[in-house]
């Protein structure tokens, strides 16, 4: 099992898991108001905002590619989520997530105390972790919770800071002060009946009250001490862009967002796509529709226009999950041509049915023509060997390139492959282009999903060009 911090693209699958666990184990304990409050908290737009603003950190427990559990914590040490798939309960996953949060709190945020507003059915679990109750059960906005504290001990500090004797000594002193302070505070709260207002500024462990959040909150520790690994150098964000100067058109970002929560199904469609304004072309409306349709492909398949077979499949699930989160990047722009890449993270019925696809559109702006791989390169053995060599150099550890024959990859690029495991894609970029595919390989031993592309400079692709008109209007940026 691997415990690691989550990337932004993984938040949607994490919230699906959280809702699944909540609906099965905790929702029956809450009033409808409380369930609605929790649903509001885990909406993907709210969670993404917390992630981007670094107000909350997220962890995932993985076995291979399967997400088993999720933990989340505010920067002040308040645990907001700790959920493990029901089938994996009592296997130490929750404790492992808690240990990861505790270690991060000590080493990166300088905290000596963690808090949680535990759901009634989670109190025993947190007590086994070392938390203690500092008040009786409370109800706020329909959420039932028990305020609990955890004091980071000298043993914790020693474990996480084995190379720093100074940190250990300081930690012991601070821990002692914190313990004395907490004990005094508990007696004081009992004496003055302060307990009911103690946690108004905290986010619930299984619920939320955003109205009391203070952007100027004096967090414990220094955020600058935390080195956060941005996702800007991976996926579509890493693609270098080419844009001609003085374009006559502009690009406006549009979005489609729909979200539903129910006891039998959760749905989230969070889709962004570009639209061209001021395009001097009789094909302007057609081009914008092509771009929108590409972004909305899975939303249409899963939600807006599902097949009868798919509807039946959803009804068979105890808890059904469908979703599509699409982000795009315009990678090549001139007066004559535009190239857009869409990355889609989607779910086709359950939290385990998660995929990530790359879909691309390269469009002639004057003619409305959409170019395909088979249009622009000769799919002969020489090209396929060059593509495979480039792909292996780009991603030497991706086994998919060795799972089927090059003739089958050729069929994928030509649009002739009969299976649905692969879908071809190519995009233009600054200095060249990349050619590849999305893959859904379902073999039990090597099952994996994702996308991969092989890069070519303009010079490297020159000997494989067809007589496509695309080559007359691209490649002048090198």
Buried (B, 14 or more C-beta within 10 A) or exposed (E): EEBEBBBBBBBBBBBBBBBBBBBBBBBEBBBEEBBBBBBBBBBBEBBBEBBEEEBBBBBBBBEEEEBBBBBBBBBBBBBBBBBBBEEBBEBEBBBBBBBBBBBBBBBBBBBBBBBBBBBBEBBEBBBEBBBEBBBEEBEBBBBBBBBBBBBBBBEBBBBBBEEBEEBBEBBBEBBEEBBEEBEEBBEEBEEEEEBEEBBEEBBBBBBBBEEEBEEEEEBBBEEEEBEEEEEEEEBBEEBEEBBEEEBEBEBEEEEBEBBEBEEEBBBBBBBBBBBBEEBEBEBBEEBBEBBBEBBBBBBEBBBEEBEEEBEEBBEEBEBBBBBBBBBBBBBBBBBBBBBBBBBBBBBBBBBBBBBBBBBBBBBBBBBBBBBBBBBBBBBEEEBBEBBBEBBBEBBEEBEBBEBBEBEBBBBBBEEEBEEEBBBBBBBBBEBBBBBBBBBBBEEEEEEBBBBBBBBBEBEEBEEBBEEBBBBEBBBEBE
